[in-house]
């Protein structure tokens, strides 16, 4: 199978999944918005979706004057949060004579072709589809994008996704994201996170935006990392190649000359809702726990901040971490309803 055929098969599978989801249930706001974004990505998506509807004998719904297919596409074109009406929930009509059914078949096919043509003209205008995703404190989210790439958002994370016919761009405003990028030869995948600009083609990598820098770790494939340009999406002149098992930390106006071995288990422990630390200062470990815990941990004795510790804990099990701290010599832990205080005895 050629690469082109493989892409077409993948789109057809996505179209079938969307058709089943729209027919068998009532999509919520996020699903409708994601479906609209998927339709906007390519006229092939529109064509395949309509083709699935035809094969599934949904012609009565597709040709129903009360629910023309143009209305579905119009909604996708006019709103970022399009309230897309699923084809499968339209009111079915009583079948008429064979002649009338044949006419409706032709009308439905004509409507489909017209809709595809309209969508193609709109898509070629290179409009940008913008989506925003975010998680709250302690929350995580997995989101599949219109191109089949997958974003896994950690706690307190916010991203903006911008897709058009010529670009795929994700801006990480805050937090940490694991990217599983679907390969597309004609559109590179850009990620801008603070000072870092990442270019990827079919790979898996983790991006954590910190207050003063951005850490990028590669799990599979390779990426190019450079300094973020003034205008996101423009070309990056100076880059560092980062391969699987490597990481690079980018600060403002400071791009390392080469990548270094990555701490993959530590950097991606959050995917298992774990916190892993080895010979790290207590202040860093507490900061990591506070990303998830409902009750903040405070170190009241400054000298304890540099205390080096090691361990692996569940991000949701603060009690076990507190029990561990109490085993440390000279450390006292006081737990109240509003905070956890750590001090010298």
Buried (B, 14 or more C-beta within 10 A) or exposed (E): EEEEEEBBEBBBEBBBEBBEBBBEEEBEEEBBBBBBBBBBBBBBBBBBBBBBBBEBEBBBBBBBEEBBBEEBBBBBBEEBEBEBBBBBBBEEEEEEEEEEEEEBBEBBBEBBEBBBEBBBEBBEEEEBBEBEBBBEEBEBBEBBBBBBBBBBBBBBBBBBBBBBBEBBBBBBBBBBBBBBBBBBEEBBBBBBBBBBBBBBBBBBBBBBBBEEBBBBBBBEBBBBBBBBBEEBBEEBEEBBEBEBEBBBBBBEEEBBEEBEEBBBEBBBBBBEBBBBBEEBBBBEBBEBBBBBBEBEBEBEBEEBEEBEBEEEBBBBBBEEBBEBBEEBEEBBBEEEEEEBBBBEE
